[in-house]
Amino acid sequence: MSTSSTSSNISRRTLLKTSAGAATLAAAGTLGAPLIAQERSLKIGSYGGYFENSLKEHVYPKFTEATGIAVESVTQPNSSDWLVTMQQAASAGNVPADLSLFARDTMIKASRVGDLLKPLDTKAIPNLKYLDDYYAFTDTSGTLGVGAMSWFSAMVINPDEVQTPTSWADFWDTETFESSLGISKLYNSHFMDIIAATFFDGAATFETKDGVEAIIAKAAELKPNVALWWSAESQMEQSMKNLDVVGGMYYLDVANLMAADGFPIKAVFPKEGNPQDYGSWCLSDLSEKTGEAAEFINFSCEPSTQKLMSLMIGTAPLVSQEAAGLTDEEFAAVSGSPVIRPAYSAYLDQETFLKESWDKMLAGA
């Protein structure tokens, strides 16, 4: 679990998404000095800042100690921008990183483009057995990505002001929540997935135009109860602290850090669950480090490594609580159940329609 204070408006979530946004390929090549003395090595890309530093401090050394494989850490920006960098590098015959950390939607994009990711040798990853099949992303060419770690958005409330809801549907109760909720303004922040899971048929609802329009209409019904449509997590943090909002949607790890600092905020897993995002290790198609990559991914899948990342980075494990050996308190700080799995393909296939429909709903009276 991250030990950084939320009072500075810095969290693992912000660093995961934005801290490396300005990184360039040239800069990436200078961040980690290659350990030339090692006969075997691996260049691993990850989101920068606290997140990358934690991997370099807590994870990579243990992997090198266990295998003798040196790790050169490469700072990558968010998944989509890094995919463009990888495409450009591939055209020039370069490999900026052997392994990269991609979100599921980015893997889908890469799969559709083709010839960017090399299928992984899953026979050399026996610890994959600890992960749900969902975290092994496969297309017709083979397995292109294996889950690394995950994180949650969650229902949050001020427990001093309102009773704990049992369902996301409770937020539509105007008598309790009129002008008092904070909801993410971004169309792809997975609030639509929450609505689909709560009132409709989950991800399948996104498969038709009528389904999407029904989700948007349900979101419009919530508008009288929303005091803040936030686009930066610091906005929601400050609004919760100021009592401008008493509930809403926020990041699980940040909410738990705020609670640990004494602020009146409680993260809740209602009966429908909370949305879960995750990152995966993916191998560059031009990489010659297939064996080393498989060894690292196998190491990453070990329950002890998943536990280490949960405690030291604040990510949710992709193995069970029991397998990871996390206490109830440690597990609740970063994870929970049930889980809402976002409709990733729909967000790619219907990106323009979803965004325009969502923005129109926000702009309407």
N, C-alpha and C positions, 0 to 999 in steps of 0.2 A: 504494500500500500504506500502511495506517495506520502512523503512527510512534508511537502510544501504547503504553505499556508494559503488559504483562499483569500485572506485579507488583502493580498497583493494582486488579486484577480488573475493569478497564474495557476493553471491546473494542468494535469496530464492531458485532458481533452484538448485544451487550447494548443498545447505543444504538439500533440499528435497531428492536429489539423493544419497549423499555421506556422510553426516556428521555423520550418525549413522552406517556407514558400518562396524565398528569394534565392535559394541555393542554385548554383549553376553547375554544369558538368565540370567546368574547369576547377571550381572551388571544391567540388566533391572529390576530385582526385588528389587534393592536398590535405584532406582532413586527417586521414589515418595513414601514418607512415608504414609502408609495406615491411613486413618482417622477412627480409630477404634470406636470413639465415635458415628459415624453416623450409624444408623441402616441399611441404604441402601447405597450401594456403587457400583462402576463400575470401572474396570481396562480397560483403553483405551490406545492402542498402536498407536504411530505416529512416523514419521521420526524425528530424533533428532535435536539438535542445535537450531538455531533461530526459526525454524518452531514449534518445540515442546514447546519451551519457550513462544512463542506467544499464542499458544493454552492455556497453563497453566495460562498465565497472563490475557488474554482477553476473552476466551471462556468458559473454565471450571468453573470459579467462577460464571459467570452469570447463567450457567446451574444449579449449586448447589443452588444458591440463588432462582431460579425459582422452583426447584423440591425437594430440600432437599437431593438429591443424591450426595454423595461425589465421587470425581473422583481421582483415583490413576493413574498418568501418567506413562506409560511404554515406554521406548525408543526402537523402533524397527529399524532394518536396512532396506535396500530396500526390496521391496515386495517379490522378488524371494527368497532371503536368509531367510526372515522372515517366508515364507511358509514352508521352510525346518525345521526351528526351531519349528513351530507349529505342523508339522508332528511328529517330535521327541517327543515333549511334549505330544501330544495326545496318542502316544504309551505308554507313562509312566503314563497316566491318569492325567496329569497336565494341567492347564490353565494359561499360562503366561500373557494372556490378554483376556478379554471378547470380546471387540471390537478391530479390527485391521484395519489399512488403507491399502487397496490393490488396485493396478492398475488393469485395466480391464483384461489384459492378465493373471495376477496372479489369478484372480477370475475364469477365464476359466480353468486354470490348476487345481485349487482346485476343481472345479466342476467335472472335468474329473477323478480326483483321487477318489473323493467321501468321505463322512463321516468326512470331516474336517470343514465344515461350516454348521451352523444350519440355516434353513429357518427363515426369519424374519416375525413377525406378522404385516403385512402391515395395517391391520385394526386399529392397535394401532399407526399408523403413518399417521394421516390425512393430515399433511403438505406435504406429498408426492405429493399432487395435484399440487404443485407449480413447480415440476420438470417434464421435458420431460420424457416419458416412457423409453427412451434410458438409463437413469441413474438408472433404477431399473433392475438389472441383475437377470434374472430368468432362472432356468433350470427345469427339470421335478420334482424336489423335492420342488420347490417354489422359492421365492425371496431370493437370497443369498447375495445381496449387494445393498446398496443405495448410490448414489453419495454424496460425501462430499464437494469437491471443484475441480477446474480444472485450467489448465495453458496452454498457447499457445507457439508454435514456430511460427515465423513470417518472412515474407519478410522484409528485412531492406535495406536501401540505405543511402548514404551520399547525402543529398539534395543540398549541395553546388556544387556537382560534376556532378550529373545526374538528369534528370527529373524523376518524379515519374512514375513507370510502372503501367499499368492497369492490367497486366496479368503476371503470372509466365513465360509464353512463351517468354516474352520480354528478359529474361535473356539469351536466346539462340542467341540473336542478337550480333554477334561478333564485329560489327562496334562500338557498344556502350560499351560492357562489356568484351572485350578481356583481358584475364589475370587480371581480377579485381574483381572476386567474391570469397566469402568465404562460403563453403558448408560443412555441417557436414560429417565426414568421416564414421560414424557408419551406418551400413546397416539398422538398425531399428530406425533411427532418424526421420523417416517419410518423408524423401525427396522422396522416391519412391512413397509414397502416394500422394505427391504433383504432381509428374509426371503423375501418373494415373489419377488424377482429372483434370489435365490440358490438356492432349493429348489423353486420352483414356476413359474408362468407369468407372473410379473411382475404388472402392474396388473390383468390379466384375472382374477387369482385373487380379487380383491375382489368380483367380480360375483355370487358365490353365497355363501350362508351357510356351506356346507361348505368353501369356499375360505378364508373368514375364520377358521373354526374350525381349519383345518389350519395356518394361519399362527400362531394363538395357541398351538396345541399345540407347534409347533416352538420358539416363544419360551420356553415352559415348560421344554423340554429344556435350555435354556441356563442356567437359574437356578443350578445348582451352580457355574457358572463366574463368576457375577456377584457381585462384592464390593460394588459401589455402583450403585444405581439413582438417578441424580442428577436433580434438578429445577432446579438452578441451576448455571450453567456454572462458577462459582467452586468448587463442590464437586469437580467433575471436575479442574479445574486443580490444586487443592491435593492431591488424591489422587494425581495423576501425579507431582507434585513430591515427595511423601512416600513414593513407591514403594508406596502402598497398592494401587494397580492398575498393571498393566503394559501395558494395552491397552484398547481400547473404541471408543466413538463420540464424536466431538467436532467442533468447528467448524474447518474447514480453515485459515482465516486466523488464528485465535487460536493454533492448534497451531504454525503456522509462525512466529508472533511469539515464542512460547515457545522454540522451537528456536533462533531468532536470538539470544535472550537467554541461551542456553547450557544450557537444561534438556534432559534426555534424552527427547525426544519426537519421533516421526517420523510425518508424515501419509502415508498409503498409498492409492493407487487400485488396489484389487484387480481381478480380472478381471471381476467383476460391475459394478464402478463404485461411485460414491458418489451419494447423493441431492442433487439440485440444486433450490433454491428460487429464485424470481425475482420482481421487482416490475415493474409495468407503469404507464405513463402513461395515465390515463383522463380524458376530458373530461366535465365536468358537463353534464347535459342542458340546463340553463338558461344556460349560458355563451354569450356572443356573440363569443367569441374563437376561433372555429374556425380562422381563417387563422393567427393567432399561435401557436395550439397546434400546428398542423401544422408550422410552421417550427421550433418548439422540439423536437418529437419527431424531426424530420428531422435536426436538429443533434445530438440525443442518439444517434441511430443511426450517426453518422459514426464510422468506425474510430478516428480521432484522439481523439474525445470518449470513446469506450469505453476507450481506452488511458489517457487522463487520469484517468478515474474509478478504474481499476484501480490506478494508481500513487498517487493522492492520497487515495482513500477506502478502497481495499482490496476493492472489489467485483470479481467475476469478469466478464469481458467477454462480451457476447452475440454477438460476431463472432469469427472465427477468430483464433488467435494470429498467423498470418501477416498478416491484414488489419490487426490492431491494432498490429503492429510491436513486440510484446513479446518480450524475450529469454526463453530457456528458464527462467532463474531467476525473472524477473518473472512469467511465466505460471504456473509451478509454485507460486508463493506464494499465488495466488488461485483457481486453476482446475486442471482436469485431465480425464481421460477414462479409461474410459467414464462415462456419466451415467445415473443412475437417476432417472426422472421419476415423481414421486409420483402416486398414484391420487386426485387432488384431488376428483373428483366423488363417489367412494365415501365419502370422509371427510365429505362433506355429506349424502349420501343415507342413510348408515348410521351417522351420528354416535353415536347412543345405543347401538346394538348394539356398535360398535367399542370405545367407551370402557368400557362395562360389561364386555365380554369381556376387555379388556386389564387392567382393574383387578382383576377376579376372578382372573386368572392371577397377578398380582403378590401378591395377598393369600393365595393358596393355599399349601399346604405344598410 
